[in-house]
Amino acid sequence: MRVPSRLLLSLSLCSAVVVGLGGCAVLERLGVNVSPDRALTADAPLDSSSPEAETSPADETLMEMAPEGLAVPGCDTLYSPELTTALLEELRVNQGDTSEGAVGLGTTNPDLAGLLSAVRFDLKISCTWYLPGSESVSVTSIAIVGGDTASSVESVLRILDATQTRTGAGILWDLDKPASQESPDFIATEAHFLVDAPCPSSLAEATCAVWVSTNRTFGQAQILTVDAANQMGILGE
């Protein structure tokens, strides 16, 4: 179905309002503090001896989670009902799991995409939403990974100079990619959330983590990543 250009313009403006105002409201509703004063520099990772790195009630809740209960969600339940409703009201379409596609992942970085592609299919999902007739697309991936993979993800994000912020029980990494080589007007952002978690019984690893990543064109990826993490119950407080 072809969407009239006038309607698309209205939707674009609506999307901007959701990102500019609704996005903040979503984060505030989740109780997420992502203020700059808590940001970490890329060359100064968390010190395990610092007060912020001490075990919190949120960390304890994650570690007490039954291993067999830790599983990736479906694309229909990836986001909160409120965010899902907002996306549908923008006439966005849920394309479902795109994990097997060449570009249907929550990151466009080749190194991170390689790590995500190597995760077993029963331990990951990538959900794509798009606005018909436009280049506005978002992909959120959730993966349960071993400790070595989680460390590799962190290493790549540090090299990319991503901004680190302690968020809930984990670390939120923001990557601003203001333009592509194809067009200076092609805006894209990425946000990655990593949190330690108990290993599922099906994964023979000593330590594990949950990795939530979002790549979003013409919008803030952070909103989708944080909402998905909260919906899965891994965000903590």
N, C-alpha and C positions, 0 to 999 in steps of 0.2 A: 504494500500500500504506500503510495507516494504522499509524503507530508508536505503541505503547502509551505513555501518559503517564508511567508509571513508568520506562520505558526512556529516554524523552526527558530525564527528570530526571537519570538516571545519565549520559547523554551530555553534558548541560550541565556536570555536575561534572567529567567527564573533560576536557571542553574547557577548563575553568578551569585544570586541572592542566597541560595541554599549554601553555597560554599562560603560566602562572606559572612553570613549571619547564622544560618542554620548549622554550619559546621562547628562554630564555637559553641552553640547551644548543645549539640550532640556531645561534645567533649565535656562540657560542664555537667550535663546530665549523668554522664558516666563517672563523674568525680575525678577526672584525670587532670593532673597538674603538669602542664608541659611548659611552664614558665622558663624564660631564658636563664634565670639564675640557677637552674638546676641542670643546665646543659653541661655536657662533658666535652672536652676537646678530644680530637681524634688521636693525639699522641699522649693522652693522659687517661688511660682506661681506669675503671673502678679499682680502688685499692681494697682488698679484702679486709684490711684492718680498719678502714674508715667506718664511721657510724652508719653511713648510708648503705653499706654493704652487709650489715648485720641481718640475721634472719628475722623476717617480719612475720606477723600472723598470716599474711597472704602467701608467703613462701611455704609456711608450714601446711597451709591448706592444700597447696599444689602437691607437696611431697606425700601427703596422706591420701591422695587420690588413688583409688584402686587401679592398678595397671591395666586391667582388662576394660576399665571404663573410659580410658583415654582413646578417643577415636576422632577422625576427621568428620566434620558435618557434611550434609548434602548442600547443594547450591541453593535450594529453596529455603534453607534455614541458616545460611551462612551469616546473614546480617540480622540485626534486631528487627522486630515487626515495624518499628517506627521508621527506620532507615529504608527498609524494603518498600514501605508505603510511599515514602518520598521519591524513591527511584521510579516506581510505577506511575506516580502522578506526573513525572516528567516524560512519560511515555517511553521510558527505557525498557529494553527487552533483555530478559535473562536467557542467555545462550546456553547455560548449563556448564558442565565440566569440559574444559578445553585443554586438559593436561597433556593430551597426546598430540596437540598441534605444535607447529614449529614456533609460533609466536603467542600462543595462548597461555602465557605464564605471568605471574605477578612481578616480573622483572624483565628488563631488556638488556641487562648487563650479561655478556657472554659467560663470564666466570660463574656468576650467581645462577644463571639459567642452566649451566651444566650441572651444578650441584643439585638444583631442584629436579632436573630431569632424571638424575641418578637415584632419586628416592623411589622406593617401591610404590606401585600404584595404589595399594591398599592403605598406604600411609600418607597420601597427599590428595589434594583436590585443587583445581584452579577454576574459578567461576568468573565468567565474562558477562558484563552488562554493556550494552551499547545503545546509542540513540540513533534510530534509523535516519538515513539521509544526512548524517554528519560524521565527523571524525572523532566525536566524543565517545571514548571507550574506557572502561576500567576492567582490570583483571586482579582478583585477589586470590592468592594461593595460600594454602595452609599445609604444612608438612610436619610430621613427627620425625625428627632426625636424631642420630647418635651424637655423642659429644664431640667426636672428631669433625663431623660435618658442621656442627654449630660453630666450632672454633674457626673452621675455614670460612664460613659465612662472615663472621666477625672480622677476620683478617682482610677479606675483600672490601668490606664496608669501610674499614679504616683507611685502606689504600685510596678509596674513592672520596675520602675526606667527608664522609657523611656525619651529620650532626647527631650526637648521642644525647638522649635524655632519659633519666630513670623515670619509668612510667609504670605505676602499679608494682608488680612483682618482677618485671623484666626491664629491658632496655629498648627504647624506641629510636630507630635510626631514620633520619630524613635525608633524602637526596633530591635537591632541586635541579631540574634539567630544563632551564628556561627556553631552550630552542634546539631544534634538530638541524642537521646539515641540509635537509631538504627545504625547510621554510623557517624563517625567523619567527613566524607567528604560531608555530606548532609547539604549544606549551605542554610539558609533561612533568609529572613529579612521581617519586617513589617513596614508600615508607615501609620499613621492616621492623617487626617486633620479635624479639627473641626472649624466651623465658625457660628456665630449667624446669623439667617435669619428669615424673617417674616414667620409666620405660614400659611400653606395652609388653605383655607376656610373649608376643610374637616377634619381638625385636631383641636379638641377643646382643645387647649393649650394656656396658656398665653404667653409663650416664646418658641422658637424653634431654632433648629440648623441643619446644614447639616453635616453629618459624612461620610467622604470618607476614606475607609480603604483598604489596599492592602497587601496580603501575597504573596511572590514571592520566589521560589526556584531557586538558581543559578542566582541571579540577584538582582538589587537594587529596592526595592519596592517604594522608594521615588519618582523615576522618573514617575511611573505609577500613583501614588496618586496625585502628583502635576499637571500632565497633565490632568487627569480627572476633577480635581477641576477647572482648567482653562477653559477646554472645556465647563463645565456646567455654567461658568460665575460667580463662587462664590469665586474665588481666590482673586480678588481685586488687589491692587497695593501695 
